[in-house]
Structure formats: structure tokens, C-alpha cells
Amino acid sequence: MLGSVIENTEVNQVTITKLACSVAEVAEITSLSKPFIRLEIKRGKLKARNFGRRILILQTDLRDYLNQGEITK
């Protein structure tokens, strides 16, 4: 019986992906500067959420922001 519980646990493992990034992480991912990311947040162009003193940007909001950028030829 214990063997079947272990098998079920292994099959039902959940992988958690990162849902949000800090300003520094977004700057690194996008190759934009941290001051520019903060400016875009202040302008309201990039959505962010405050958790205490920490600012987090959801991956979905980052994708939306990047999709709004101009396409160069």
C-alpha cells in the first residue's frame, strides 16, 4: 500500500514556474536599464505591483508591455 502512495505522489508532482520578476530581473531579461524600467512603471506603461518595498512585474504584464513596442524593419 505504501508503494502505491509513493507512485501516485511521483505522478502528481506540480511544477511551479516563476510568475513575477523584480525590476532587476526584468532589466536583465530585456537588456533595458533598471532606471528605465522604473520610469516605464511610473509612466504607467508597464504594470507592476508593490509588495512591501518590493516591486514585482507579472510575466503576463511584461509580455503585454513588450508586445506594445514598435517593430523596426
C-alpha positions in Angstrom: 0.0 0.0 0.0 2.8 2.4 0.8 4.3 1.7 -2.7 1.1 2.9 -4.4 1.1 6.1 -2.4 4.6 6.9 -3.5 3.9 6.1 -7.1 0.8 8.4 -7.1 2.8 11.2 -5.5 5.5 11.0 -8.1 2.9 11.1 -10.9 1.1 14.1 -9.5 4.1 16.4 -8.9 3.4 20.0 -9.6 6.0 22.2 -11.3 5.8 25.9 -10.2 7.1 28.4 -12.7 8.1 31.9 -11.8 5.0 34.2 -12.0 6.7 37.5 -11.4 10.1 39.2 -11.7 11.8 42.1 -9.8 12.8 45.3 -11.6 16.4 44.0 -11.7 15.3 40.7 -13.3 13.2 42.5 -15.9 16.1 44.7 -16.7 18.4 41.7 -17.2 15.8 39.8 -19.2 15.1 42.7 -21.6 18.6 44.3 -21.6 17.0 47.6 -20.5 18.3 49.6 -17.6 16.7 49.4 -14.1 16.0 53.2 -14.1 14.3 52.9 -17.5 12.1 50.0 -16.2 11.2 52.1 -13.1 10.4 55.1 -15.4 8.1 52.9 -17.5 6.3 51.8 -14.4 6.0 55.4 -13.2 4.6 56.4 -16.6 2.0 53.6 -16.3 3.3 51.9 -19.4 4.5 48.8 -17.5 2.2 47.4 -14.9 3.8 46.5 -11.5 2.7 45.5 -8.1 4.1 46.6 -4.7 4.7 44.0 -2.0 6.1 46.0 0.9 9.1 47.7 -0.5 9.5 45.2 -3.3 8.2 45.9 -6.8 7.1 42.9 -8.9 6.2 42.7 -12.5 4.0 39.7 -13.6 5.2 37.8 -16.6 1.9 38.4 -18.3 2.3 42.2 -17.8 5.8 42.1 -19.1 4.7 40.2 -22.2 1.9 42.7 -22.8 4.4 45.6 -22.4 6.9 44.1 -24.8 4.2 43.3 -27.4 3.3 47.1 -27.4 6.7 48.1 -28.6 7.4 49.3 -32.1 8.5 46.8 -34.7 11.6 48.0 -36.6 12.3 46.9 -40.1 
